[in-house]
Amino acid sequence: MAKKPTKLLYTCQTCGFQTPKWMGKCPDCGEWDTLLEEVRSAAVLRRATTGSTVGASQPVPINAVDLAEAPRLATHINEFDRVLGGGLVQGSLVLIGGDPGIGKSTLMLQALNAIATAGRKVLYVSGEESVKQLRLRSQRVAASSGNLLVVSEIDLDAILAMVTKSAPDVLVIDSIQTMFSAELTSAPGSVGQVRESTMRLMLMAKNSGVPTFLVGHVTKEGVIAGPRLLEHMVDTVLYFEGDRNHVFRILRAVKNRFGSTNEIGVFEMKSQGLAEVTNPSAIFLSERPENVAGSVVTACMEGTRPILVELQALATSTNLGTPRRTVLGLDQNRVALLVAVMEKKLGLHLTGHDIFMNVAGGVKIIEPAADLAVMGAIASSFLDKPIAAGTIAIGEVGLTGEVRAVGNMEVRLAEAAKMGFTRCLAPAINIQRLTEKQQLAVIPVGTVAEAMEQLY
């Protein structure tokens, strides 16, 4: 009796869990009504059980592996290369996600055009736009190199054949959710199609050495659509952050096998496309008001780059039983912790006040070095007293009210001095460790009470 050429499975569209029978609730992620029918052909089943369709690799001794590293391919967009770790690695698979309209496709088109202008052949595959639509967009961003090949296609087999024939140096798939493999009966964008397409593109990139970009959609929660396996399969995961109504965009690496995950790239959306922001501190502080209560500047580290940002706070009295705590760009739990420290150690009665906090420019701060600036901004708004011009605050605050040391203090102080600041409140331990003479007055503080005395 001949074997069945296909197999019926039910796949969760949220997490990728598979089961031979339908269930109302996914036992893996707990979501309801997400299991959809998926028919897998014999070719897919054979590849899933035997591995790739190419010839089997042979094991070699680890001390015999050639360590000669191929040079990275520069995209000629410095902010992009910084996030990638210095450029594209041969055979790497890069996933870039972000909200609709944030600028993912624009960045890909500009990067490919820069690579093509340098003499490389690149291929841009779009499953969402026609070739004429790509041409119209390329005119807006001045991408007109003859080495930039564009095609509108969603059939994965046709795309892989095209890559084999044209042999590009860089490939972009926009987007991975539109790719379709005829070996699966499910619709494009389903978990099975996304997983199968990514797996075959990954094998192609590793075997041919062609760096490949995958543009991915995001869900309403802000994560890349498809199974979490998708982020594990690729080498690098980049997120494009920012508000579509705001001119600034931040490219952040959340996974990078060939570089740091702490680096960010800052771009500004203009009518001609995305422009690099080489000095983010000047941009973020350009509209800062002077002599206004509730505004404090701090220096945060994004990888190896120090960035000065403005923290704004508004404390206003309320008649509600539970005051509001609205925070944008900072960890809301950490802000609540610092408010409790201020009530306990400084005697500020903030219980009956709504507190609103914002990081100007749309930057997200995750390091604790901004604690002292957060407390300074809240106290400034509560007391309605502006902080002296030219003052910057850096330091982590503990639950007992002590100001703790932070890393890279000399780099932060140098950036503050370059931007024209004349005074800095910093942890006393950091001041003792400074080896070079600073260009601004550094005031050591050991507790939050000492810091508030210096600020006011």
NUZAMI-361366 format. One record per residue (C-alpha): residue in one letter; residue number from 1; x, y, z. Coordinates in steps of 0.1 Angstrom, whole numbers, plus 5000, padded with zeros to 4 digits. Layout:
N
{rec 'A' NUM {X Y Z}};
...
This chain:
456
{rec 'M' 1 {5000 5000 5000}};
{rec 'A' 2 {5014 5033 4989}};
{rec 'K' 3 {5022 5060 5016}};
{rec 'K' 4 {5001 5091 5017}};
{rec 'P' 5 {5018 5119 4999}};
{rec 'T' 6 {5006 5145 5023}};
{rec 'K' 7 {5000 5149 5061}};
{rec 'L' 8 {4974 5170 5078}};
{rec 'L' 9 {4985 5191 5108}};
{rec 'Y' 10 {4970 5219 5128}};
{rec 'T' 11 {4994 5248 5134}};
{rec 'C' 12 {4990 5276 5159}};
{rec 'Q' 13 {4992 5310 5141}};
{rec 'T' 14 {5007 5326 5172}};
{rec 'C' 15 {5035 5304 5184}};
{rec 'G' 16 {5038 5277 5157}};
{rec 'F' 17 {5028 5247 5178}};
{rec 'Q' 18 {5016 5217 5158}};
{rec 'T' 19 {4992 5189 5166}};
{rec 'P' 20 {4976 5162 5145}};
{rec 'K' 21 {4941 5171 5159}};
{rec 'W' 22 {4923 5204 5162}};
{rec 'M' 23 {4920 5221 5196}};
{rec 'G' 24 {4901 5252 5207}};
{rec 'K' 25 {4930 5264 5229}};
{rec 'C' 26 {4967 5261 5220}};
{rec 'P' 27 {4984 5241 5248}};
{rec 'D' 28 {5017 5260 5242}};
{rec 'C' 29 {5008 5297 5242}};
{rec 'G' 30 {4973 5295 5256}};
{rec 'E' 31 {4957 5315 5228}};
{rec 'W' 32 {4921 5305 5217}};
{rec 'D' 33 {4910 5297 5182}};
{rec 'T' 34 {4945 5300 5166}};
{rec 'L' 35 {4950 5264 5153}};
{rec 'L' 36 {4945 5263 5115}};
{rec 'E' 37 {4946 5234 5092}};
{rec 'E' 38 {4979 5229 5072}};
{rec 'V' 39 {4986 5202 5046}};
{rec 'R' 40 {5023 5194 5042}};
{rec 'S' 41 {5035 5177 5011}};
{rec 'A' 42 {5058 5147 5009}};
{rec 'A' 43 {5088 5170 4999}};
{rec 'V' 44 {5084 5192 5030}};
{rec 'L' 45 {5080 5162 5052}};
{rec 'R' 46 {5111 5146 5037}};
{rec 'R' 47 {5131 5178 5042}};
{rec 'A' 48 {5119 5181 5078}};
{rec 'T' 49 {5131 5146 5087}};
{rec 'T' 50 {5162 5144 5066}};
{rec 'G' 51 {5175 5179 5067}};
{rec 'S' 52 {5183 5202 5038}};
{rec 'T' 53 {5180 5192 5001}};
{rec 'V' 54 {5217 5199 4995}};
{rec 'G' 55 {5245 5174 4999}};
{rec 'A' 56 {5253 5164 5035}};
{rec 'S' 57 {5282 5182 5052}};
{rec 'Q' 58 {5311 5163 5067}};
{rec 'P' 59 {5323 5168 5102}};
{rec 'V' 60 {5358 5183 5106}};
{rec 'P' 61 {5381 5188 5136}};
{rec 'I' 62 {5375 5221 5153}};
{rec 'N' 63 {5412 5230 5153}};
{rec 'A' 64 {5412 5225 5115}};
{rec 'V' 65 {5386 5251 5108}};
{rec 'D' 66 {5399 5280 5087}};
{rec 'L' 67 {5396 5312 5107}};
{rec 'A' 68 {5404 5335 5078}};
{rec 'E' 69 {5374 5360 5081}};
{rec 'A' 70 {5360 5374 5049}};
{rec 'P' 71 {5358 5412 5049}};
{rec 'R' 72 {5324 5427 5058}};
{rec 'L' 73 {5304 5443 5031}};
{rec 'A' 74 {5297 5480 5039}};
{rec 'T' 75 {5263 5494 5032}};
{rec 'H' 76 {5278 5529 5031}};
{rec 'I' 77 {5252 5541 5056}};
{rec 'N' 78 {5273 5546 5087}};
{rec 'E' 79 {5244 5544 5112}};
{rec 'F' 80 {5233 5512 5096}};
{rec 'D' 81 {5268 5497 5096}};
{rec 'R' 82 {5272 5506 5132}};
{rec 'V' 83 {5241 5486 5142}};
{rec 'L' 84 {5251 5456 5120}};
{rec 'G' 85 {5285 5455 5138}};
{rec 'G' 86 {5306 5470 5110}};
{rec 'G' 87 {5288 5458 5079}};
{rec 'L' 88 {5273 5427 5064}};
{rec 'V' 89 {5288 5393 5070}};
{rec 'Q' 90 {5290 5369 5042}};
{rec 'G' 91 {5260 5345 5042}};
{rec 'S' 92 {5242 5363 5071}};
{rec 'L' 93 {5205 5364 5074}};
{rec 'V' 94 {5191 5397 5088}};
{rec 'L' 95 {5155 5402 5099}};
{rec 'I' 96 {5143 5438 5102}};
{rec 'G' 97 {5109 5446 5117}};
{rec 'G' 98 {5089 5477 5126}};
{rec 'D' 99 {5055 5493 5124}};
{rec 'P' 100 {5038 5499 5090}};
{rec 'G' 101 {5051 5531 5074}};
{rec 'I' 102 {5081 5534 5098}};
{rec 'G' 103 {5106 5533 5069}};
{rec 'K' 104 {5118 5497 5066}};
{rec 'S' 105 {5114 5495 5028}};
{rec 'T' 106 {5129 5529 5024}};
{rec 'L' 107 {5160 5520 5044}};
{rec 'M' 108 {5164 5488 5024}};
{rec 'L' 109 {5161 5506 4991}};
{rec 'Q' 110 {5186 5533 5001}};
{rec 'A' 111 {5211 5507 5015}};
{rec 'L' 112 {5209 5485 4983}};
{rec 'N' 113 {5214 5516 4961}};
{rec 'A' 114 {5245 5526 4981}};
{rec 'I' 115 {5259 5491 4977}};
{rec 'A' 116 {5250 5490 4940}};
{rec 'T' 117 {5266 5524 4935}};
{rec 'A' 118 {5298 5509 4949}};
{rec 'G' 119 {5299 5484 4921}};
{rec 'R' 120 {5280 5454 4936}};
{rec 'K' 121 {5250 5437 4921}};
{rec 'V' 122 {5220 5436 4944}};
{rec 'L' 123 {5185 5422 4941}};
{rec 'Y' 124 {5153 5437 4957}};
{rec 'V' 125 {5124 5413 4958}};
{rec 'S' 126 {5091 5429 4967}};
{rec 'G' 127 {5059 5409 4974}};
{rec 'E' 128 {5038 5440 4981}};
{rec 'E' 129 {5047 5465 4953}};
{rec 'S' 130 {5049 5463 4916}};
{rec 'V' 131 {5080 5472 4897}};
{rec 'K' 132 {5065 5506 4887}};
{rec 'Q' 133 {5057 5514 4923}};
{rec 'L' 134 {5093 5505 4933}};
{rec 'R' 135 {5105 5528 4905}};
{rec 'L' 136 {5084 5557 4918}};
{rec 'R' 137 {5097 5552 4953}};
{rec 'S' 138 {5133 5550 4940}};
{rec 'Q' 139 {5129 5584 4924}};
{rec 'R' 140 {5119 5599 4957}};
{rec 'V' 141 {5150 5586 4975}};
{rec 'A' 142 {5173 5590 4944}};
{rec 'A' 143 {5180 5553 4940}};
{rec 'S' 144 {5188 5548 4904}};
{rec 'S' 145 {5219 5526 4901}};
{rec 'G' 146 {5220 5502 4872}};
{rec 'N' 147 {5233 5474 4895}};
{rec 'L' 148 {5200 5476 4915}};
{rec 'L' 149 {5177 5449 4902}};
{rec 'V' 150 {5141 5449 4913}};
{rec 'V' 151 {5113 5423 4908}};
{rec 'S' 152 {5078 5417 4921}};
{rec 'E' 153 {5074 5381 4931}};
{rec 'I' 154 {5060 5359 4959}};
{rec 'D' 155 {5068 5324 4946}};
{rec 'L' 156 {5098 5312 4966}};
{rec 'D' 157 {5109 5287 4940}};
{rec 'A' 158 {5110 5314 4913}};
{rec 'I' 159 {5130 5337 4937}};
{rec 'L' 160 {5156 5310 4945}};
{rec 'A' 161 {5160 5302 4908}};
{rec 'M' 162 {5164 5340 4901}};
{rec 'V' 163 {5191 5342 4928}};
{rec 'T' 164 {5209 5313 4913}};
{rec 'K' 165 {5208 5328 4878}};
{rec 'S' 166 {5216 5365 4886}};
{rec 'A' 167 {5241 5357 4915}};
{rec 'P' 168 {5235 5390 4934}};
{rec 'D' 169 {5259 5402 4962}};
{rec 'V' 170 {5230 5412 4985}};
{rec 'L' 171 {5194 5401 4985}};
{rec 'V' 172 {5163 5417 5001}};
{rec 'I' 173 {5130 5400 5006}};
{rec 'D' 174 {5102 5425 5013}};
{rec 'S' 175 {5084 5410 5031}};
{rec 'I' 176 {5088 5375 5044}};
{rec 'Q' 177 {5051 5373 5052}};
{rec 'T' 178 {5042 5375 5015}};
{rec 'M' 179 {5064 5347 5004}};
{rec 'F' 180 {5046 5315 4992}};
{rec 'S' 181 {5059 5279 4987}};
{rec 'A' 182 {5037 5257 4965}};
{rec 'E' 183 {5047 5227 4987}};
{rec 'L' 184 {5024 5240 5014}};
{rec 'T' 185 {4987 5245 5009}};
{rec 'S' 186 {4983 5272 5036}};
{rec 'A' 187 {4980 5309 5026}};
{rec 'P' 188 {5009 5333 5025}};
{rec 'G' 189 {5016 5348 5059}};
{rec 'S' 190 {5007 5316 5078}};
{rec 'V' 191 {5031 5302 5103}};
{rec 'G' 192 {5039 5272 5080}};
{rec 'Q' 193 {5047 5294 5050}};
{rec 'V' 194 {5068 5319 5070}};
{rec 'R' 195 {5088 5291 5086}};
{rec 'E' 196 {5093 5272 5054}};
{rec 'S' 197 {5103 5303 5034}};
{rec 'T' 198 {5127 5314 5061}};
{rec 'M' 199 {5143 5280 5063}};
{rec 'R' 200 {5149 5277 5026}};
{rec 'L' 201 {5163 5313 5024}};
{rec 'M' 202 {5186 5306 5053}};
{rec 'L' 203 {5199 5275 5035}};
{rec 'M' 204 {5204 5295 5004}};
{rec 'A' 205 {5223 5323 5022}};
{rec 'K' 206 {5246 5298 5041}};
{rec 'N' 207 {5254 5278 5009}};
{rec 'S' 208 {5258 5307 4985}};
{rec 'G' 209 {5273 5333 5009}};
{rec 'V' 210 {5248 5359 4998}};
{rec 'P' 211 {5238 5383 5027}};
{rec 'T' 212 {5200 5384 5029}};
{rec 'F' 213 {5176 5409 5044}};
{rec 'L' 214 {5141 5398 5055}};
{rec 'V' 215 {5116 5426 5061}};
{rec 'G' 216 {5090 5414 5086}};
{rec 'H' 217 {5056 5427 5097}};
{rec 'V' 218 {5049 5433 5134}};
{rec 'T' 219 {5018 5424 5154}};
{rec 'K' 220 {4997 5449 5175}};
{rec 'E' 221 {5019 5440 5205}};
{rec 'G' 222 {5050 5453 5185}};
{rec 'V' 223 {5067 5419 5180}};
{rec 'I' 224 {5075 5404 5146}};
{rec 'A' 225 {5046 5384 5132}};
{rec 'G' 226 {5051 5347 5129}};
{rec 'P' 227 {5065 5320 5152}};
{rec 'R' 228 {5092 5329 5176}};
{rec 'L' 229 {5113 5303 5158}};
{rec 'L' 230 {5117 5330 5131}};
{rec 'E' 231 {5139 5351 5153}};
{rec 'H' 232 {5160 5321 5164}};
{rec 'M' 233 {5167 5311 5128}};
{rec 'V' 234 {5182 5344 5116}};
{rec 'D' 235 {5216 5358 5126}};
{rec 'T' 236 {5205 5393 5133}};
{rec 'V' 237 {5172 5409 5144}};
{rec 'L' 238 {5167 5446 5140}};
{rec 'Y' 239 {5138 5467 5151}};
{rec 'F' 240 {5129 5501 5136}};
{rec 'E' 241 {5114 5522 5164}};
{rec 'G' 242 {5097 5555 5164}};
{rec 'D' 243 {5064 5572 5158}};
{rec 'R' 244 {5052 5576 5122}};
{rec 'N' 245 {5042 5612 5131}};
{rec 'H' 246 {5077 5619 5144}};
{rec 'V' 247 {5107 5627 5122}};
{rec 'F' 248 {5132 5606 5142}};
{rec 'R' 249 {5137 5568 5137}};
{rec 'I' 250 {5158 5546 5159}};
{rec 'L' 251 {5172 5513 5145}};
{rec 'R' 252 {5180 5489 5174}};
{rec 'A' 253 {5196 5454 5173}};
{rec 'V' 254 {5180 5429 5197}};
{rec 'K' 255 {5200 5400 5184}};
{rec 'N' 256 {5233 5400 5166}};
{rec 'R' 257 {5257 5370 5162}};
{rec 'F' 258 {5283 5392 5146}};
{rec 'G' 259 {5283 5424 5168}};
{rec 'S' 260 {5269 5442 5198}};
{rec 'T' 261 {5232 5444 5206}};
{rec 'N' 262 {5237 5477 5224}};
{rec 'E' 263 {5243 5498 5194}};
{rec 'I' 264 {5216 5520 5179}};
{rec 'G' 265 {5213 5540 5146}};
{rec 'V' 266 {5194 5573 5145}};
{rec 'F' 267 {5177 5585 5113}};
{rec 'E' 268 {5156 5614 5104}};
{rec 'M' 269 {5127 5610 5079}};
{rec 'K' 270 {5128 5636 5052}};
{rec 'S' 271 {5111 5640 5019}};
{rec 'Q' 272 {5141 5624 5001}};
{rec 'G' 273 {5141 5594 5025}};
{rec 'L' 274 {5160 5586 5056}};
{rec 'A' 275 {5189 5608 5066}};
{rec 'E' 276 {5216 5598 5091}};
{rec 'V' 277 {5218 5618 5124}};
{rec 'T' 278 {5255 5619 5132}};
{rec 'N' 279 {5250 5640 5164}};
{rec 'P' 280 {5219 5627 5181}};
{rec 'S' 281 {5225 5648 5213}};
{rec 'A' 282 {5223 5681 5194}};
{rec 'I' 283 {5191 5670 5177}};
{rec 'F' 284 {5174 5658 5209}};
{rec 'L' 285 {5183 5690 5228}};
{rec 'S' 286 {5176 5714 5200}};
{rec 'E' 287 {5141 5723 5212}};
{rec 'R' 288 {5148 5721 5249}};
{rec 'P' 289 {5131 5750 5268}};
{rec 'E' 290 {5152 5772 5291}};
{rec 'N' 291 {5144 5780 5328}};
{rec 'V' 292 {5114 5758 5328}};
{rec 'A' 293 {5106 5736 5358}};
{rec 'G' 294 {5105 5698 5353}};
{rec 'S' 295 {5133 5695 5327}};
{rec 'V' 296 {5166 5678 5334}};
{rec 'V' 297 {5193 5665 5310}};
{rec 'T' 298 {5211 5632 5314}};
{rec 'A' 299 {5237 5612 5295}};
{rec 'C' 300 {5227 5576 5285}};
{rec 'M' 301 {5249 5551 5268}};
{rec 'E' 302 {5237 5533 5236}};
{rec 'G' 303 {5264 5508 5230}};
{rec 'T' 304 {5296 5528 5226}};
{rec 'R' 305 {5279 5561 5219}};
{rec 'P' 306 {5269 5586 5246}};
{rec 'I' 307 {5236 5604 5239}};
{rec 'L' 308 {5223 5634 5259}};
{rec 'V' 309 {5185 5634 5263}};
{rec 'E' 310 {5160 5656 5281}};
{rec 'L' 311 {5138 5641 5307}};
{rec 'Q' 312 {5105 5660 5313}};
{rec 'A' 313 {5083 5656 5343}};
{rec 'L' 314 {5049 5671 5353}};
{rec 'A' 315 {5036 5667 5389}};
{rec 'T' 316 {5001 5680 5394}};
{rec 'S' 317 {4977 5676 5423}};
{rec 'T' 318 {4947 5653 5419}};
{rec 'N' 319 {4914 5646 5437}};
{rec 'L' 320 {4914 5610 5427}};
{rec 'G' 321 {4920 5583 5452}};
{rec 'T' 322 {4947 5567 5430}};
{rec 'P' 323 {4970 5592 5414}};
{rec 'R' 324 {4981 5585 5378}};
{rec 'R' 325 {5016 5575 5368}};
{rec 'T' 326 {5020 5579 5330}};
{rec 'V' 327 {5056 5572 5317}};
{rec 'L' 328 {5069 5573 5281}};
{rec 'G' 329 {5104 5562 5273}};
{rec 'L' 330 {5113 5550 5308}};
{rec 'D' 331 {5105 5519 5328}};
{rec 'Q' 332 {5073 5527 5346}};
{rec 'N' 333 {5081 5503 5375}};
{rec 'R' 334 {5114 5520 5381}};
{rec 'V' 335 {5098 5555 5381}};
{rec 'A' 336 {5074 5543 5407}};
{rec 'L' 337 {5103 5530 5428}};
{rec 'L' 338 {5121 5564 5425}};
{rec 'V' 339 {5089 5582 5436}};
{rec 'A' 340 {5087 5560 5467}};
{rec 'V' 341 {5124 5568 5475}};
{rec 'M' 342 {5116 5606 5471}};
{rec 'E' 343 {5087 5603 5495}};
{rec 'K' 344 {5107 5584 5521}};
{rec 'K' 345 {5141 5601 5519}};
{rec 'L' 346 {5132 5636 5508}};
{rec 'G' 347 {5099 5641 5525}};
{rec 'L' 348 {5081 5651 5493}};
{rec 'H' 349 {5044 5643 5496}};
{rec 'L' 350 {5038 5629 5461}};
{rec 'T' 351 {5009 5606 5470}};
{rec 'G' 352 {4982 5632 5460}};
{rec 'H' 353 {4999 5641 5427}};
{rec 'D' 354 {4996 5628 5392}};
{rec 'I' 355 {5031 5623 5377}};
{rec 'F' 356 {5037 5623 5340}};
{rec 'M' 357 {5071 5616 5325}};
{rec 'N' 358 {5085 5617 5290}};
{rec 'V' 359 {5118 5614 5272}};
{rec 'A' 360 {5120 5641 5246}};
{rec 'G' 361 {5127 5628 5210}};
{rec 'G' 362 {5112 5594 5214}};
{rec 'V' 363 {5143 5577 5229}};
{rec 'K' 364 {5138 5547 5252}};
{rec 'I' 365 {5161 5547 5283}};
{rec 'I' 366 {5166 5513 5299}};
{rec 'E' 367 {5198 5519 5320}};
{rec 'P' 368 {5196 5530 5356}};
{rec 'A' 369 {5221 5559 5351}};
{rec 'A' 370 {5191 5582 5345}};
{rec 'D' 371 {5177 5577 5380}};
{rec 'L' 372 {5191 5609 5394}};
{rec 'A' 373 {5178 5629 5365}};
{rec 'V' 374 {5144 5613 5369}};
{rec 'M' 375 {5142 5624 5405}};
{rec 'G' 376 {5155 5658 5397}};
{rec 'A' 377 {5128 5664 5370}};
{rec 'I' 378 {5100 5652 5393}};
{rec 'A' 379 {5113 5674 5422}};
{rec 'S' 380 {5117 5704 5399}};
{rec 'S' 381 {5081 5701 5387}};
{rec 'F' 382 {5067 5694 5422}};
{rec 'L' 383 {5085 5724 5437}};
{rec 'D' 384 {5080 5745 5405}};
{rec 'K' 385 {5117 5755 5405}};
{rec 'P' 386 {5137 5752 5373}};
{rec 'I' 387 {5172 5737 5375}};
{rec 'A' 388 {5201 5760 5367}};
{rec 'A' 389 {5211 5762 5330}};
{rec 'G' 390 {5241 5741 5320}};
{rec 'T' 391 {5234 5714 5346}};
{rec 'I' 392 {5234 5677 5338}};
{rec 'A' 393 {5226 5648 5363}};
{rec 'I' 394 {5240 5613 5361}};
{rec 'G' 395 {5237 5585 5386}};
{rec 'E' 396 {5219 5554 5398}};
{rec 'V' 397 {5198 5556 5429}};
{rec 'G' 398 {5193 5528 5454}};
{rec 'L' 399 {5163 5521 5477}};
{rec 'T' 400 {5182 5536 5507}};
{rec 'G' 401 {5187 5569 5489}};
{rec 'E' 402 {5223 5564 5480}};
{rec 'V' 403 {5237 5575 5446}};
{rec 'R' 404 {5256 5546 5430}};
{rec 'A' 405 {5283 5546 5404}};
{rec 'V' 406 {5277 5541 5367}};
{rec 'G' 407 {5299 5530 5338}};
{rec 'N' 408 {5316 5550 5311}};
{rec 'M' 409 {5316 5582 5332}};
{rec 'E' 410 {5344 5599 5313}};
{rec 'V' 411 {5328 5594 5280}};
{rec 'R' 412 {5295 5608 5293}};
{rec 'L' 413 {5313 5639 5307}};
{rec 'A' 414 {5331 5645 5275}};
{rec 'E' 415 {5299 5644 5255}};
{rec 'A' 416 {5283 5668 5280}};
{rec 'A' 417 {5312 5692 5278}};
{rec 'K' 418 {5310 5691 5240}};
{rec 'M' 419 {5274 5701 5241}};
{rec 'G' 420 {5282 5732 5262}};
{rec 'F' 421 {5272 5720 5297}};
{rec 'T' 422 {5292 5735 5326}};
{rec 'R' 423 {5281 5715 5357}};
{rec 'C' 424 {5274 5678 5363}};
{rec 'L' 425 {5261 5660 5393}};
{rec 'A' 426 {5277 5626 5395}};
{rec 'P' 427 {5282 5598 5420}};
{rec 'A' 428 {5311 5605 5444}};
{rec 'I' 429 {5326 5570 5437}};
{rec 'N' 430 {5328 5578 5400}};
{rec 'I' 431 {5345 5612 5407}};
{rec 'Q' 432 {5373 5594 5427}};
{rec 'R' 433 {5380 5571 5398}};
{rec 'L' 434 {5384 5599 5371}};
{rec 'T' 435 {5419 5600 5357}};
{rec 'E' 436 {5417 5630 5334}};
{rec 'K' 437 {5409 5666 5340}};
{rec 'Q' 438 {5373 5674 5329}};
{rec 'Q' 439 {5362 5704 5310}};
{rec 'L' 440 {5332 5710 5332}};
{rec 'A' 441 {5326 5713 5370}};
{rec 'V' 442 {5319 5678 5384}};
{rec 'I' 443 {5300 5678 5417}};
{rec 'P' 444 {5302 5646 5437}};
{rec 'V' 445 {5270 5635 5455}};
{rec 'G' 446 {5266 5605 5478}};
{rec 'T' 447 {5229 5606 5486}};
{rec 'V' 448 {5197 5620 5469}};
{rec 'A' 449 {5195 5646 5497}};
{rec 'E' 450 {5229 5660 5487}};
{rec 'A' 451 {5219 5660 5451}};
{rec 'M' 452 {5187 5680 5458}};
{rec 'E' 453 {5207 5705 5478}};
{rec 'Q' 454 {5230 5710 5449}};
{rec 'L' 455 {5202 5713 5423}};
{rec 'Y' 456 {5181 5738 5444}};
